[in-house]
């Protein structure tokens, strides 16, 4: 199991689609680069109706470091791809 996973609404691995013009592969690379070891597992699912990524599951979260991870997403060019920032 990967540390960061992207799933379809049906729970299957998400293919290489574009979200708001940005590929899932690029978003995953960004999340791996900013990973500050504040969680054990992080999965997102793609909301097809709203065309946005939503948190499916988080495990082993460590605060306040996890908050810093989310802030990095919020401050990035990828923020518009997520519903939680």
C-alpha positions as CSV (number, residue, x, y, z in Angstrom):
1,X,0.0,0.0,0.0
2,X,1.3,3.4,-0.9
3,X,1.4,6.2,1.7
4,X,-0.6,8.6,-0.4
5,X,-3.4,7.1,-2.6
6,X,-5.9,8.5,-5.0
7,X,-9.2,6.6,-5.4
8,X,-12.3,6.9,-7.5
9,X,-15.6,7.3,-5.9
10,X,-16.0,3.5,-6.2
11,X,-12.8,3.0,-4.1
12,X,-10.6,1.9,-7.0
13,X,-7.2,3.4,-7.8
14,X,-7.7,6.6,-9.7
15,X,-6.2,6.6,-13.2
16,X,-4.2,9.5,-14.6
17,X,-7.0,12.0,-15.0
18,X,-6.6,15.8,-14.9
19,X,-8.2,17.8,-12.0
20,X,-8.7,21.4,-12.9
21,X,-6.1,21.0,-15.6
22,X,-3.5,19.3,-13.4
23,X,-2.7,15.6,-13.6
24,X,-3.1,13.3,-10.6
25,X,0.5,12.2,-11.1
26,X,1.7,15.9,-10.7
27,X,-0.5,16.3,-7.6
28,X,0.9,13.1,-6.1
29,X,4.5,14.2,-6.8
30,X,3.8,17.5,-5.0
31,X,2.2,15.8,-2.0
32,X,5.2,13.4,-1.7
33,X,7.6,16.4,-1.9
34,X,5.8,18.3,1.0
35,X,5.3,15.1,3.1
36,X,6.6,16.0,6.5
37,X,6.1,12.6,8.1
38,X,2.9,13.9,9.9
39,X,0.8,10.9,8.9
40,X,1.1,7.2,8.2
41,X,-1.5,7.0,5.4
42,X,-3.5,9.6,3.5
43,X,-6.1,8.7,0.8
44,X,-8.2,11.0,-1.4
45,X,-11.1,10.3,-3.6
46,X,-12.1,12.1,-6.7
47,X,-15.6,13.6,-6.4
48,X,-16.7,13.2,-10.1
49,X,-19.7,15.5,-9.7
50,X,-17.8,18.5,-8.3
51,X,-14.5,17.5,-10.0
52,X,-12.4,17.9,-6.8
53,X,-10.3,15.7,-4.5
54,X,-11.8,15.0,-1.0
55,X,-10.2,13.2,2.0
56,X,-11.2,9.6,2.2
57,X,-9.0,8.5,5.1
58,X,-6.1,9.7,7.3
59,X,-4.2,7.4,9.6
60,X,-1.4,8.0,12.1
61,X,-1.9,11.8,12.1
62,X,0.6,13.9,14.2
63,X,-0.4,17.4,15.2
64,X,0.6,20.2,14.7
65,X,2.8,18.9,11.9
66,X,-0.2,17.7,9.9
67,X,-1.6,21.2,10.0
68,X,1.6,22.4,8.4
69,X,1.2,19.8,5.7
70,X,-2.4,21.0,4.9
71,X,-1.2,24.6,5.0
72,X,1.4,23.9,2.4
73,X,-1.4,22.5,0.2
74,X,-3.5,25.6,0.9
75,X,-0.6,27.9,-0.1
76,X,0.2,26.0,-3.3
77,X,-1.0,26.3,-6.9
78,X,-2.8,23.0,-6.3
79,X,-5.2,24.3,-3.7
80,X,-8.1,24.6,-6.1
81,X,-8.0,20.8,-6.7
82,X,-9.0,20.0,-3.1
83,X,-12.2,20.5,-1.1
84,X,-10.5,20.8,2.3
85,X,-8.3,23.9,1.8
